[in-house]
């Protein structure tokens, strides 16, 4: 191990990977291991600090997860969070009880900023609490360094032994200055130097892939989205020509997108197969207007195309996937190796004959994936690509899909995105696009009457895409986009901006 290392011991809480990600944000290398990791192994890892995560259990339950109390004798700084705080209190001779007033959510908290972990931070602020139990009596040698109205030990420390405990969750955004508290623990208590970066992650990921794959053949379904593109680039660096990427171009991509993906990956060393299947998809979609039916047809056809190409390649040893950590949470998979259904289309082609999955992004969050993509030298237009639905423009052309309508939409959408980028709003608005409605209306252009389509523009701000606000795009930007689209794209004579949030609307129109 060439870097300083922080060990996160996992007690089953929901924020475990988030803690790891916060440590990485501070430039410190870190890994999450199960609470049951033997002490000898922990010693071999030689951590500069250990963080105990939260967890759903009560420490006084018979089968609740525990650690060997000798861990406290190692002299390595320890930070216990929530369950980890209560466990520390119990193992060191304090007592934990069901709290008379449970605390959930944002809680006003007072801090003693003589403590190293709260140094240079305000004396009070909001913390995110989520607990039924609390520390009723601290172990000998500990003092309370934070309190709330209902919790006399919101944080405790034994500075001499370098043991710190928070009842709340510093890792979530709701805790004001939570990341600074973690940083203080790392830098002021553990002596971290911040000697790790995303470049190091890339190196380690490449080495791990080489170890896993050996001389094997790897297959990747490349969609051109951020995740699969970053996986492709990592595998390219790791195993080069052992990788085959199949890129099914269903003809429903945005303007130039297919060519952009090809430009990055074609020409070696990976075997890049682009299947131009646009006509096939359009034929299947002819006359179909119902959104779910469109999705289903596209999903099924994607699998057929992939299947045909897969057969040409024959047996592969590994299937690579761009699963990222939020997908792992969504699929409720925990640590289990679940194959994520292709997030863009129906499901994974189950005929593909392979023995193992390669998922090098499994522990990363979206913005870390982007940082890694940048580190690997992917161009901004791939790294910053916004989420794009698998069925593509098919669900942004309302009603029947024709090549003519797709072409109108591609051009209009490109202009809108161009204007958003020129206005410097492309990183602020999380998703923005045009929709070609099925409505025609009367207009006047020059001296003539027109009867053309209405185009809708949509822009949303969101963190999780489960809820979203319509983006307050400045009028001047909308005006510029509107006049350019009308002037440069024929077939559209009216443009509206969608001012519904989600809920009640969804982000896409279909
Ligand atoms: P909605 O429209 O449900 O969209 O508010 C939420 C997010 O999901 C994307 N989306 C899809 N992604 N296949 C996908 O891979 C789909 O069928 C699909 N439908 C919506 C949408 O673009 C937004 O980011």
Boltz pocket constraint, residues with backbone or C-beta under 6 A from the ligand:
constraints:
  - pocket:
      binder: B
      contacts: [[A, 295], [A, 343], [A, 344], [A, 345], [A, 387], [A, 388], [A, 389], [A, 390], [A, 391], [A, 431], [A, 465], [A, 466], [A, 502], [A, 505], [A, 506], [A, 507], [A, 508], [A, 509]]
      max_distance: 6.0
